[in-house]
């Protein structure tokens, strides 16, 4: 299956712990060839597993695609730039990222003001 856009095919950095988990998983596969899919599951399978897991845990079910939104939301909350998030998600432009996630940025205004206050604290009170 071909990607939707040219930017859909990209390299992203993943954390070391995730690389280790994937490597351990791959080492446990029997008769695995490097040109094969590492995770031979369908979107339908993931959907049914997520439904099963949410019923068992009692949490609200989300769509498979919502995992992507959760990742982007977490990156915004952690203070990563919209440009970096746009590149990571493979958006054609930063405007796509800002239009999709702009509602998550207003709470950052108070954070900016507080950090500017911290930077401006004098060593002694102004008289």
N, C-alpha and C positions, 0 to 999 in steps of 0.2 A: 504494500500500500504506500503510495507516494504521500509525502507531507503536504499540508495545505499551502504553505508559502515557503519561499527559499530560506527564510530565517528559522523555519521549524527544524531544520537540520543544523544542529549546533553542538558545540562542546561546552559542558558546564562542569565546574569543580564540585566534587562531592566530598563530604567530610570523611576523614580516615576511618572512623568507626563504621560507616556505611560500606566503604570499600571492603573492610574486613568481613562484614556480614555477608556481602555478596560473594566474596571469594570463598568463604567457608561453604556457602550454599552450593556454589559451582563445583567445588571439590567433592561434594557428596552425590553429585549426579552420576548416574551410570551411563557409560557409552555416549557422553556428551561431546559434540564436535563444535569447535569455536565459531563456525559459520551458522550454527543453529540459534534459534531464539533461546535466550537464557531463562525467560519466564514464559512458558507456553500456555498462557491463560488468555481468555477473551474478556472483553469488557462486560459481557453478560455474566461470566463466572464471577468477576470481581463484584458486580452488582449483587448477585445472590449471596455471596459471602459477607458483604457489608450488611445486607438485610438480616442475615442470620446473626451476625455479631451484634448488631444494634438491638435486635429483639432480646438476645440473651443478656445484654448489659443494661438495657432499659434507656439507652441514650437515643437522641433523635437521629434518624437516618439521614445521611447526606448522599448526594450523587458522587460517582467516581470523580467527575470533573471538579467537584467542590474541594477535593484534596489539593488541587492546583491553587484554588483561591485561598485555601487555608495557609498554604505555603507562602503565597504572596503577602497575605495579611500579617503573618508572623515576621516576615522580613521587614515590612513597613514598621511594625511595632518595635522591632530591634534597631531601627534607625538607619537601615540601608537606603541608599539613594534610589530614586525612581528610575534613573538611567540604568543602574545595575539590575534592578528588578525587571525592567523592560527587556534587557538583553537576556537575562536568565529564563524568562518566560517565552522568549522568541517572538515578541511583538514586533511588528513591522516598524512602529514608531513609538516614541515615548508618550505621545498623545494618547495612544490606545491604553497604555498603563494608567495614565493620569485620569482618563475618562472612566475607566473601570474601577479604580481604587481611590478616587479623590475623596470619597466620603470617609476614608480612614485617616486622612491627613489633618483635618481641622483640630483634632485633639493634640496635635503636635505643636500648635501655636503656643499653648500655655507652657509646654516643655521648653520651647525656644526662649520664651521670656524668662523662665526660671533659670535657665542656664546662663543667659546674658546677665541676669542679676548676680549670679554666683561669680561670674568673671569680673564684675564691676565692684565687688565688695572691697572697700578700702581696708587697710590694716588698722587704721584708727578712725574713730568717728569724725565726721566733718563738723567743724564749729563755725 
